Amino acid sequence: MSRMPWLKSLDVGIEHMDREHRELFVLMGELTALVDGGPLPRATALAVDFQALVRRHFQFEEDLMQRHAYPGMAVHVGKHRDMQRQVDALVKALTPPFDPGAADDLLAVLERVYFRTVLNEDMEMACFILSHGQD
């Protein structure tokens, strides 16, 4: 993941969300590189930063969906909670005693979830919000 550049086609059209998506993408790439051979204490610190950004990002999206009465909010929030559990498990795997194998598996899951689910869901949600007048 760390070698793949951000693609403009992944932008959803809401600048705050796009900026955070790019940050999450970069952090996931850095985490992957560290888990694959970097110092694990650095990976732990980065995973904690990633966890905090995920929480802030999800809260922003959930507030936005609430303000706009997004009809797919319950499903979207459910996917947020699933991803948050994966991120929390990643932080745990990168906390002594380290489990880099589990961390690597969790990063693979997060990457799939990120691209196949969350970004697709975010694109649908952003289209709805943009078509109903973004704040």
Helices and strands as residue ranges (DSSP letters): G 8-10, H 15-35, H 40-67, H 73-93, H 100-112, I 113-118, H 119-131
